[in-house]
Structure formats: structure tokens, C-alpha cells
Amino acid sequence: MWGFKPLGTPESLIDHRNKLHDKLPEKYHSELECVYDWISDVNFHNALKTNTVEQWKYCKKVMENAPELYIDKQINIAGNCTFTYEPIKYKNTISTPICKICDKQLCENIDSKLEYIILSCPCGRMYCHPKCADTYLLKTPTCFVCKNYFIYDRKNSTLRSTFAHR
């Protein structure tokens, strides 16, 4: 369609439109604007990207001044609904709980039993080693954000049991 790259970036589309605007006679400027409106419409862009009958029919229905001849041609050519996008691949990482003060491993996993300290204030909670918590509280007994004193809670259980009863 007039040299527009259908799946181009918005910058490339406007650059091509400006080049054509300078080259074409004035009587074609309204047609150029119409083609530019089609090619920059998000529904038309999605139909070009997926190229399915359903998307072209939807595009024809919702677009203002839709290029019906072109869309009808694409409906005849396009296949049925197929998804060409790759499925989302999640990368599951196993992270071990760490002490919020010394940044060392608190335990191997949340199901292992251990002795730990929870320092809490209205801002949040810090799970730490007992030794780290004691030295930290000697230096700074109050939260630097909310200025409240920390609540010192010694636990001897699994971390999972602490999270479950929160």
C-alpha cells in the first residue's frame, strides 16, 4: 500500500508519509492521509500482525473508513484463528532465604527448622540471625523511616509456619 511497511515503527511510517507528501501532487494528499490513517490504525496493525479471518472481520467492523476491498481480499487469503506467538516461558528460580542485615543465607529452605529473629515495625519485617539482630538493635533501636522502636520476636520454627500465620 503506497510503499508503507505495514509492521514498521511509528517513526518509519510518519517519515514515509512525509516523503510521499513532498513527492506527490496536491490532488493525492487526501488519499495519502487516508492510507496513512489505515496503516497507523492499531486494529489494522493487529490484523496485519496476526493475519486471521477473525481479526480482519473485527478490523472491518471497528475501523472508521476501513479499506473494505483490501480487507475482503485478506479475509479470503487469511487462515483461521491460529496463534503464532510463542508461549510465555517462566524461569523458576529457587532462592534461599537470606538475613536482611548481613545478606548471608538464613537457612537452606523455608521448611527447615531454625532459630531466627523477626524485627518488625509499621514499615515492615526483617528476618535475621539472632546475632545480627542483637548487634543491629544495639546500634539502631528505632526504624529510620517511621522512627518507631523495633519489635523483637525470637522464633524457633520453620519460616513457612511464620508466613502461614501472618
SULQUI-V13711 format. One record per residue. N is the residue number from 1. RES is the residue in three letters. SS is DSSP state (hx for helix, st for strand, lp for the rest). PHI is phi in whole degrees, -180 to 180 (* if undefined). OMEGA is omega in degrees with one decimal (* if undefined). Layout:
[[N	RES	SS	PHI	OMEGA] [N	RES	SS	PHI	OMEGA]]
//
This chain:
[[1	MET	lp	*	175.1] [2	TRP	lp	57	176.4] [3	GLY	lp	86	176.5] [4	PHE	lp	-72	173.4] [5	LYS	lp	-86	-171.1] [6	PRO	lp	-57	-177.7] [7	LEU	lp	-106	179.1] [8	GLY	lp	-77	178.1] [9	THR	lp	-76	177.8] [10	PRO	hx	-57	179.6] [11	GLU	hx	-66	-179.8] [12	SER	hx	-68	178.5] [13	LEU	hx	-66	-179.3] [14	ILE	hx	-69	177.1] [15	ASP	hx	-64	179.4] [16	HIS	hx	-65	177.5] [17	ARG	hx	-62	-179.9] [18	ASN	hx	-65	178.1] [19	LYS	hx	-64	178.9] [20	LEU	hx	-66	179.9] [21	HIS	hx	-62	179.3] [22	ASP	hx	-73	-175.6] [23	LYS	hx	-84	-173.6] [24	LEU	lp	-80	173.4] [25	PRO	lp	-65	-173.9] [26	GLU	hx	-63	-178.0] [27	LYS	hx	-68	179.2] [28	TYR	hx	-97	-176.3] [29	HIS	hx	-65	179.0] [30	SER	hx	-67	177.2] [31	GLU	hx	-68	177.3] [32	LEU	hx	-62	179.2] [33	GLU	hx	-64	179.0] [34	CYS	hx	-64	178.8] [35	VAL	hx	-65	178.8] [36	TYR	hx	-64	176.8] [37	ASP	hx	-63	178.5] [38	TRP	hx	-63	-172.1] [39	ILE	hx	-70	-179.8] [40	SER	lp	-96	177.3] [41	ASP	lp	-74	-175.2] [42	VAL	hx	-66	179.4] [43	ASN	hx	-69	176.7] [44	PHE	hx	-64	179.1] [45	HIS	hx	-62	178.7] [46	ASN	hx	-65	178.6] [47	ALA	hx	-66	176.7] [48	LEU	hx	-65	-177.1] [49	LYS	hx	-70	-176.1] [50	THR	hx	-87	177.6] [51	ASN	lp	53	176.0] [52	THR	st	-120	-179.4] [53	VAL	hx	-59	-177.7] [54	GLU	hx	-62	-178.9] [55	GLN	hx	-68	178.3] [56	TRP	hx	-67	177.8] [57	LYS	hx	-65	177.2] [58	TYR	hx	-64	179.2] [59	CYS	hx	-60	179.8] [60	LYS	hx	-64	-177.2] [61	LYS	hx	-76	-171.5] [62	VAL	hx	-98	-177.4] [63	MET	lp	-76	171.4] [64	GLU	lp	-79	179.6] [65	ASN	lp	51	-177.8] [66	ALA	lp	-66	175.5] [67	PRO	lp	-76	-170.1] [68	GLU	hx	-63	179.3] [69	LEU	hx	-63	179.5] [70	TYR	hx	-66	-178.8] [71	ILE	hx	-65	178.0] [72	ASP	hx	-62	177.4] [73	LYS	hx	-63	-179.9] [74	GLN	hx	-69	177.3] [75	ILE	hx	-63	178.9] [76	ASN	hx	-69	-176.9] [77	ILE	hx	-83	-171.3] [78	ALA	lp	-67	177.2] [79	GLY	st	-88	176.9] [80	ASN	lp	-72	-174.8] [81	CYS	lp	-60	173.8] [82	THR	lp	-133	-179.5] [83	PHE	lp	-99	-178.1] [84	THR	lp	-97	-178.8] [85	TYR	lp	-75	177.2] [86	GLU	lp	-75	177.5] [87	PRO	lp	-66	179.4] [88	ILE	lp	-72	179.4] [89	LYS	lp	-105	179.9] [90	TYR	lp	-91	177.5] [91	LYS	lp	-103	179.6] [92	ASN	lp	-83	177.4] [93	THR	lp	-112	177.3] [94	ILE	lp	-96	179.1] [95	SER	lp	-116	179.4] [96	THR	lp	-94	177.7] [97	PRO	lp	-64	-179.2] [98	ILE	st	-123	175.8] [99	CYS	lp	-73	-177.1] [100	LYS	lp	-76	-179.8] [101	ILE	lp	-99	-176.7] [102	CYS	lp	-99	179.6] [103	ASP	lp	60	174.2] [104	LYS	lp	-105	-176.4] [105	GLN	st	-61	177.7] [106	LEU	lp	-81	177.0] [107	CYS	lp	-161	-178.4] [108	GLU	lp	-71	177.3] [109	ASN	lp	-152	-174.8] [110	ILE	lp	-79	179.2] [111	ASP	lp	-98	179.7] [112	SER	lp	-87	-177.6] [113	LYS	lp	-77	-179.1] [114	LEU	st	-156	174.1] [115	GLU	st	-102	-177.7] [116	TYR	st	-148	-178.4] [117	ILE	st	-119	171.9] [118	ILE	st	-111	173.3] [119	LEU	st	-99	-176.2] [120	SER	st	-129	175.1] [121	CYS	st	-149	178.9] [122	PRO	lp	-60	-179.7] [123	CYS	lp	-76	-177.9] [124	GLY	st	161	-177.4] [125	ARG	st	-125	173.7] [126	MET	st	-126	176.2] [127	TYR	st	-98	-173.1] [128	CYS	st	-143	170.7] [129	HIS	lp	-69	178.6] [130	PRO	hx	-59	-179.0] [131	LYS	hx	-65	179.3] [132	CYS	hx	-64	-179.1] [133	ALA	hx	-66	-179.8] [134	ASP	hx	-63	179.9] [135	THR	hx	-68	179.2] [136	TYR	hx	-67	-178.6] [137	LEU	hx	-70	175.9] [138	LEU	hx	-66	-179.4] [139	LYS	hx	-83	-177.0] [140	THR	lp	-134	-178.7] [141	PRO	lp	-78	-179.3] [142	THR	st	-118	177.3] [143	CYS	lp	-72	-179.2] [144	PHE	lp	-77	179.2] [145	VAL	lp	-92	-175.2] [146	CYS	lp	-96	178.3] [147	LYS	lp	64	175.3] [148	ASN	lp	-92	176.0] [149	TYR	st	-72	176.9] [150	PHE	lp	-73	171.5] [151	ILE	st	-95	-175.4] [152	TYR	st	-97	-176.6] [153	ASP	st	-128	-179.4] [154	ARG	st	-88	-179.7] [155	LYS	st	-124	174.4] [156	ASN	st	-136	-176.6] [157	SER	st	-160	176.1] [158	THR	lp	-85	176.3] [159	LEU	hx	-68	-179.9] [160	ARG	hx	-61	-179.9] [161	SER	hx	-67	177.8] [162	THR	hx	-71	-179.8] [163	PHE	hx	-69	-177.1] [164	ALA	hx	-69	-175.7] [165	HIS	lp	-104	-177.6] [166	ARG	lp	-70	*]]
//
